[in-house]
Amino acid sequence: MTQLARFILGLLAALALLTWAVSGVVQTTTHEWFERDVSAHAQLAMVSATRSMADAWYDPDGLQKRLVAIDRNQHVIGVAACNADLTTRSMTPDLPEDFHCRAVGVWVRAAGTAAGDENPKLREWSTIATLPTGRVYVAAMPVVSQGQALGFVILAHDLSYIERREARAQTFLLVVFGALAILAFGVPLLVARRVRHDWSMEVRKLLRKGGKQPREFQPILGDVRELIARMADEREDLPGQWTAERLRQILNRNLHGEKIVILANREPYSHIRGEDGRIEVQHPASGLVTALEPIMRACSGVWVAHGSGNADRETVDRNDHVRVPPEEESYHIRRVWLSEEEQQGHYYGFSNEGLWPLCHIAHTRPTFRAEDWAYYQKVNQKFSDAVCEEVDSEDPIILVEDYHFALAPAMIRKRLPSATIIAFWHIPWPNAERMGICPWHNELLEGLLGSSIIGFHTQLHCNNFLDSVDRYLETRRDREQNAVIMHGQKTLVRPYPIALEWPVRWAEMAPDPAACRVQVWKDLGLKPDALLGLGVDRLDYTKGIEERLLAVEMLLERYPKYRGRFTFVQLAEPSRTKIERYRELNEAVERLAKRINERFGTAEYQPIILLRSHHEPPEVFRYYRAADLCYVSSLHDGMNLVAKEFVAARIDLEGVLILSEFTGAAQELTEALIVNPYDLVKSSDAMAVALGMPEEERRDRMQSMRSMIGRFNVYRWAGKMLVDAAYLRNQERLSGRLAEHLPVSTNL
């Protein structure tokens, strides 16, 4: 049975139930109306009759004639005149025995007794009785002459005709409702089937080569074909199915193989001249780079970034290009050079003393300076110009990454109106009230709305952005598509949870877990039975490093059995040291580690090992594979890829992930031990649970998380964004072609 048929049958059943209920109400109501009507007519007839009967009470013939006259009514079945002593004075022959004088008289006197008379008197009385032949209305009324009761009159009225009328009314009601049901459901169903048939035939014609394309169907033709392609890409994906090759196929199919231009402040590779004079290639510690670099290797193109390495200028060509990765050279980096003042105002000032603390709930006050804002505008324009110089078509695909370039989408749009611009905001977006702290919030919102698509990690961040737009800008909101329309430009707002490549190449290059454990134990000087906890972060106040170390202290305090055995190593890369808050954090973490080591450490044992330096990915993954647990304690984070890297590294299905509930990753890696990093007691309990967790449970949790990040990998992340971009671009192209054929309206 089809869904439509079930729906119609359900509606018919509901209508039948409604008809039954209405029929019952109508029957009860009409029954009461008829009975009241009969009672009223009987009372009027008897009042009139008793007056004439009083005059003929002692005339037997005259009294009988009056009774017969009343009995001629087709619904009256009998009349009787009774003396006060309940004997019969006169009666019609058809009056049922149940209603003779003595039987009714008892009730008439009882009515007087109920009225409170000292001596029971004759009173008016009526009732409805049920006989084998049907229901009967019986009434009695005293006959009074000169104040003296002569007796009383009995009238019996047939009510069976009421039931016959009710039956006819009910039948009529059912017929009417049945006709209405046929009209209400049958006619629309026939019309819908006809329309559906005609529509299907027209769509089939459109999809065939050479099919005729009526004008009214032209706007949907591209949408239908695009929908078919999108449905193919939206099928359920098995782990590992999204690969670099598949991403290239999607790019070729939907975007015709066009190269991608990425704009990001941080470059994926920097060239550093060491103390020995040799130039080395470094990979910055950045979640953004971790996610985007595999995309560029898969799709090729140009990565526009700030050249920050001290040997970067020495390694570029005359166009400021360098091919990367080393020995593979699958794409270009276009380096943009900034003066010390530009870097201070744009990067350290507005971006990281203003926007970074504004967007993170980590209890650091944002600082906004007019001079920093001026540099932010200037640098955004410089990078936007560089992007426009790198494109090779009028409608290129451009990815603008993160909070450093909120103004760039609108600047690029001004020079390249047909460009498809995807802006991805890698950090949280604050609520509208908090966003209002920034003096230039309107300009930031307008800049981002130059994008075709704006992506965030979570739906919550999307909602916060849309709330900010609603509050501060005059725009139109398309709630069906979750889009904003400003000055005729539509911008989609979508959640795209960022991920890792799969398989992760650094994990494939790393030694097996047993070898990694041996090497790390040797490097750290650990005892054979030692237990190892791990943290991997930039030294940033949003990462909760202080709270993490305090939780380790709480573990050793509350679980003495781990003293002398559990060691927590923190890989911490110094970051933004020109900003005072970061220098303070660096010193605070060092003091805290020293205090904990003095409290619980010995000459042979240090509970906290703080490694403050840059660590290349192969070394980080060696620690991932060696650790018994990894604690990600971010106080506020957009996603956090360290958590996913730890899971990706554990091919042995060992290790336990402890994850802050304030990360975007906590919504995906639900098999981790989720904690509130501010709750030191619960965080220390989670460490104890991780260290004592049975092997079977550890493996089950890790297997589930690995399955998730394998399936929802970075190629799928990029593929969904690019497919959405292609869909939007095809819509815009189709709209543009249709607009060319529409008649131009004029105002007379």
Secondary structure, 3 states (H helix, E strand, C coil): CCHHHHHHHHHHHHHHHHHHHHHHHHHHHHHHHHHHHHHHHHHHHHHHHHHHHHHCCCCHHHHHHHHHHHHCCCCEEEEEEEECCCCEEEECCCCCHHHCHHHHHHHHHHHHHHCCCCCCCCCCEEEEEEECCEEEEEEEEEEEECCEEEEEEEEEEECHHHHHHHHHHHHHHHHHHHHHHHHHHHHHHHHHHHHHHHHHHHHHHHHCCCCCCCHHHHHHHHHHHHHHHHHHHCCCCCCCCCCHHHHHHHHHHHHCCCCEEEECCCCCCEEEECCCCCEEEECCCCHHHHHHHHHHHHHCEEEEEECCCCCCHHHCCCCCEEEECCCCCCEEEEEECCCHHHHHHHHHHHHHHHHHHHHCCCCCCCCCCHHHHHHHHHHHHHHHHHHHHHCCCCCCEEEEECHHHCCHHHHHHHHCCCCEEEEECCCCCCCHHHHCCCCCHHHHHHHHCCCCEEEECCHHHHHHHHHHHHHHCCCEEECCCCEEEECCEEEEEEECCCCCCCCCHHHHHCCCHHHHHHHHHHHHCCCCCCEEEEEEEECCHHHCHHHHHHHHHHHHHHCHHHCCCEEEEEEEECCCCCCHHHHHHHHHHHHHHHHHHHHHCCCCCCCEEEEECCCCHHHHHHHHHHCCEEEECCCCCCCCHHHHHHHHHCCCCCCEEEEECCCHHHHCCCCCEEECCCCHHHHHHHHHHHHCCCHHHHHHHHHHHHHHHHHCCHHHHHHHHHHHHHHHHHHHHHHHHHHHHCCCCCCC
